[in-house]
Amino acid sequence: MNKHLARAKDYIGKGEAFYRKAAEEIVAAMAEDTTLSYREIDRSLGYSGTGNWSRDLVRWSTSAPGPGAPATPWANTEPNEAREERAAKRVLRDSSPEQIAEQFLSDPAVRAKVSHAQDIAHSNLQKRSREAERQAIGEEASDDLAGQQTLRDAEAELFKARRALIETLRLLNQAGATLTDSWREEFLRTFDDIAVKVDLGRGLLVGALDDELDNLLAEESR
């Protein structure tokens, strides 16, 4: 691809604020290669190949701005929704699924919504499981059912703890370059404390725990 067209494509990918720079690169490409047509330029930029898109862009960019000039070649003819849809399609076309996911998850609001959706899905799964089990054994829940539910609740808490730990590690990795010794020591102390509690959990599951769990629960309730 012509180097000027490559730059134009990069500018277009950055959004409408860079359209004039993209138009300048298109003009430079045509000056460098006088045989280059608008149809070829459209195809190089990923459009239909009619030539209309790049032609309109250059015409808009080279015309006198003047008061009330449109912000883009299509601002007065294309609804905002259509422009946003076109921009979204371009991002989806030019990005890998991993890049799209990373871009969305870099937004704290999106991460919060994803986490909330996971909580809802987990809660719904628990609810359906409870209803199915109650229907299988009748409306009167037995002691065994209550015990099974307690185990499910414990499993759900463990699931949330695992996810919280993964998010903590992600944030630590992100801030690793600026992590000071004091922060590092604080996190290490916290991880050591978590490791101790994990060992207690293993002891409980294999039946080798004596009074340590009672002491731990008493300490956490203070």
C-alpha positions, -999 to 999 in steps of 0.1 A, spaced: 0 0 0 11 36 -8 28 50 24 4 80 23 -26 58 21 -13 37 50 -11 69 71 -46 79 59 -60 46 71 -44 50 105 -58 85 108 -93 73 98 -91 46 125 -84 72 152 -118 89 145 -134 119 129 -111 144 146 -83 131 123 -103 131 90 -85 163 77 -51 147 83 -63 116 64 -75 138 35 -41 154 34 -24 120 31 -49 110 3 -40 142 -16 -3 135 -11 -7 99 -24 -25 111 -56 3 137 -61 29 110 -58 11 86 -81 -9 105 -107 -25 72 -119 -42 66 -85 -80 68 -87 -105 74 -60 -119 39 -65 -84 24 -58 -81 46 -27 -115 35 -14 -105 -1 -17 -71 5 0 -90 22 29 -114 -7 32 -145 9 16 -167 -3 -12 -145 9 -40 -170 34 -56 -146 62 -49 -173 83 -34 -160 81 2 -125 93 -4 -136 119 -30 -161 134 -5 -134 134 22 -109 153 0 -136 177 -13 -147 185 22 -112 189 35 -100 213 7 -132 235 7 -132 267 27 -143 260 62 -166 291 68 -191 295 96 -214 265 101 -192 242 80 -199 205 87 -176 187 111 -173 158 85 -183 153 49 -215 136 60 -224 155 91 -254 172 75 -267 141 57 -259 112 80 -275 108 114 -253 104 144 -265 68 148 -253 60 113 -219 75 119 -215 57 152 -225 24 135 -201 29 107 -173 37 131 -182 6 152 -181 -16 121 -147 -3 112 -133 -11 146 -149 -46 145 -134 -52 110 -99 -40 118 -95 -54 153 -90 -89 166 -115 -103 192 -87 -100 218 -81 -63 210 -118 -56 211 -122 -73 245 -91 -55 259 -104 -21 247 -138 -27 263 -124 -41 296 -100 -12 300 -131 9 309 -138 5 346 -175 10 340 -175 -19 316 -155 -41 340 -181 -33 367 -210 -42 344 -193 -75 334 -187 -84 371 -223 -75 379 -235 -97 350 -214 -126 363 -229 -122 398 -264 -122 383 -257 -153 362 -242 -171 392 -272 -161 413 -297 -173 387 -278 -206 384 -281 -211 422 -318 -202 421 -326 -227 394 -306 -254 411 -325 -248 444 -358 -249 427 -350 -281 408 -338 -299 439 -369 -288 459 -392 -301 432 -373 -334 432 -377 -340 469 -409 -321 476 -417 -287 491 -403 -296 526 -366 -290 525 -347 -317 545 -317 -311 566 -297 -327 539 -310 -301 514 -301 -273 538 -266 -286 542 -262 -289 504 -273 -253 501 -248 -242 527 -221 -259 506 -233 -242 475 -231 -208 492 -196 -216 504 -186 -226 468 -201 -193 455 -180 -173 481 -149 -192 470 -157 -184 434 -160 -147 442 -127 -149 462 -109 -165 432 -122 -138 408 -112 -111 433 -77 -126 435 -73 -127 397 -84 -91 394 -59 -82 421 -31 -99 402 -41 -82 370 -40 -48 387 -6 -55 403 8 -66 370 -5 -34 354 11 -13 382 43 -34 385 66 -9 370 57 17 397 53 -6 427 74 8 456 90 -14 483 65 -3 509 35 -14 486 54 -46 477 58 -55 514 22 -47 522 9 -69 493 33 -97 504 20 -96 539 -16 -98 526 -7 -127 503 10 -145 532 -22 -141 552 -43 -155 524 -19 -184 521 -24 -192 558 -61 -192 554 -59 -214 523 -39 -240 543 -66 -238 570 -92 -245 543 -73 -275 531 -71 -287 567 -108 -284 571 -116 -303 539 -93 -332 548 -106 -333 584 -73 -325 601 -84 -291 615 -86 -288 653 -95 -255 669 -77 -233 644 -108 -225 624 -127 -214 655 -98 -191 665 -96 -177 629 -134 -170 628 -132 -153 663 -103 -132 651 -121 -121 619 -153 -112 638 -135 -86 661 
